[in-house]
């Protein structure tokens, strides 16, 4: 009886926060689902009729500690549109880790099992962009086309990210936004989710999606046809239709998929 009471007390803050998140999701007509064994939750929403998914739970990247918030959306962008925004601290960490792994093992070929956000630091140039001093000091930008990456980042997305440095990114957690194989992704470290942080992350993500779509439209008008496509996400032999693992309850589907860890 005492052990059960202790567990109830220890879970109370998370239960309260999750209840508030569930209420917030319902208010926005979003679907909130707890995952099996209380490891996290999933929120399904849509932007202009296209679905997106938010997950909070154990991290799938070594550079994220504790718990991770991630969002993804299939946007139908050209597969050769590849762009990445990293928080400055994460950029420096990944750059150092990537350099050390290559120099210590004398690698001459990039390991395909290395996450894209690390490979791209080697493959793609950094992009110059205009913005406030805060934005330029807090974020780094790389892409297969620096010009397209700058078009994506500048304007409304840069404004949202600047505001986020006083909100859910105030403490400088590892954070990334990525456009990859037609999809847009957000991934960040978030120890305890709350309505303010999650709602701000969704706002930044949706802005990134809309800006990416505009960038793709501008690119297509400049260069009809685009570049060659690329195979689907397959970092660990996973089904390309589901980029990340999700562990739902029995009533929600088949359970954990084989997504990357």
N, C-alpha and C positions, 0 to 999 in steps of 0.2 A: 504493500500500500504506500509506504514511504517513497520507494523508488518511482512508482507511478506518479506520485505527486511532484517529485523533483523533476521528472521529465516534462510534466505539464507546465511547471513554472519556467523551466529553461526554454521551452518552445514558445512561450507567450509572446515575446517581441516579434518573432518571425510570423507567428500566426496573425498578429494584429496587422503587421505591414502587408501580408499577403491578402488579408481580408479587404484592406483598403485598396489594394491593387485590383482585386477581383471586382470591387464596386466601381472603381474607375473604368475598368475594361467594359463592364456592362453599360456604363453611362455613354461610352463611345461605340456601343454595339460591337464590341470585340469579344472573342471567345477566350476565356481564361480556363486553363486546365492544370491541375497539379500533376506532376510526374510521379511514377511509382516510387515508393519508399521515401517520399517527402524530400527528394534530392533537389527539386527545383520546380519550375513551372513553365508553361508554354502559353503564349498569347497569339492568336491568329487574327489578323486584320486585313484590310485592303486599302489600296490607294488608287482612286479613279477606276475602280472595278477589277484591279489586279491584286491577287493575294500576297501578303507578306507574312512572315513568321518571326516571332521573338521568342528566344529561349533564355532562361537563366538557370545555371546549375554548375556542376563541376567543369573546370576548364579543359579545353581541348588543345591548348598550346602551352609549351613549357614556360614561356615568358609571362604567363598569367598565373597568379597565385590566388588561392582561395576559391572564388567563384567568378564566373564569367557571364556577361550579358552579350548576346549576339542576335543580330537580325539579318534576314536575307530576303531577297525578292527577285523573282525572275522577271526581267524587264524586256527581254527580247532585243537587247542591244547588239551591235556588231561584235563578233567574237574577237576581233583584233583591237577592240577598244579596251585597253588595259591601263588602269590608273590606280594610284594608291596614296592615301593620306595617312601619315603616322604622327602621333604625338612626338614631340622632339625627344623626350626621354626614351621612348620605345625605339625611335629611329637610331639613336646612338647605341642602345643595347644590341639591337639586331645587327647593326653595322659591325660592331666589335665582335659579336659572336660569329658572324659569317666570316669575317677576316681571320679570326683565330682558327676556325675549323678548316679553312683552306690552307693556312700556313703550317698548321701542326700536322696535317695529314698529306701535305703536298698534293692536294687534289688539283686536277686540271679540267675536270668536267663537273658541272653542277649536279648534285644528287637529286634525282626526281622526287625523292621522299622528303626533301627539304620544303617547308611551306613556301608558297608563292611569295609571301611578303618578305621572306629572306632572299629568295632567288632574285627577285626583282631589283634588289639593291645592287646586285652584280650586273644584271642584264640591262637595266634601263637607266637613263640619265636622270639626275634631279632636275626638276622643273622650276624655273623662276616664276614668281607670281607677285601681283600687287596686292596690297592689303595693309592693315594697320600694323604698327610695331608689335602689338600683342600677338596677332596672328602669325606674323613672320618669325617671332621668337618661340612660338609654342608648337608649330606644326612644320612638317616636311612633306614634300610632294615629289613623287616620281611617276613616270609613265612611259609607255612605248612611244607616245608622241607628246613631248613636253608642251607643245602648243595646245593640244586638246586637253591635257591635264590642267593647264592653267585656266582654260575656259570653264572647265568643270568646277574648279575650286573658287574662282573669283566671284564676287557678287554676293548673292543671297547665302550661299553655303558658307563662305568666309564669315559673313555677318553672324550666322547661327553659331559657328564654331567659336567666334570671339565671345559671344554671350555665354556659351557653354563653359568657358574658362572661369566664369564667375558662378557657375552652377554645378552641373554634375561632373565637370572636368576640373573643378577648382583645385583638387589635390594632385592633379597630374597623373592619373592612373594610365597604364598602358592602354592605348586606344588606336584603332585603325578603321578607315573606310576604304573599301576596295571595289573596283569594277572589274569583273572577271567573267569571261565566257557568257556574256549576256546578262549576268546577274549583278546586283549590288549587295554588298555585305558590310555590316558593322560588327566589330568585335572589341570588347573592352573588359577590363577588370572592374568588378563591382562586388564588394564584399556583402553589402546588405541592400537589397533593392527597396526603393520607396517610390511613391507616386510621382513626386517631383522629378526625381532622377530618370525614371523610366519614361515619363511623358516627354521630357526634354530630349532624351535619346531618340525617341520615335520621331520627334519633330526634326532633329538633325538628319536622321536617316531618310525621312520622306523628302526633305529638301535635296539631299544627295541624289535620290532617285530622279526627281524632276530635273535637276541640273544635268545629270548624266544623259537623260533622254534628249534634252535640248542640245547638249554637246554632240551627241550622235547625229541629230538632225542637221546641225551645221556642217559636220564632217561629211555626211552623205551628199549634201548639196555641193560641197567643194570637190568631192571625189566620188562620183557615182560608182557603185559596185563594191566599194570597200575592199578589205583584204581577205585572205583565206581564213576559214573557220578553224577551230581547234577542238580536240576531243573534250568530252565532258569531264567534270571533276572526278578524279580517280586517284586521289592520294593514297588510299589504302584499299583499293579494289572495291570502293563503294559504288552504289547505284548512282549514276550522275543526276538522276531526278531528285535525289535527296542529298543535299550537300553536307548536312550536319546530322549527328545522331540526335534522336529524340526518344525519351523513355516515358511513354504514356501509360496510363492504367489500362487494364484489360478491356475496359469498355471503350477505349479511345483508339484502338488499333493494334497492330502486331507487336508494338514494343520497340525496344532499342534497335536501331538500324546500325549498319556497319560503317558509319561515318568516321572521319579522321579523328584521332585523339591527340 
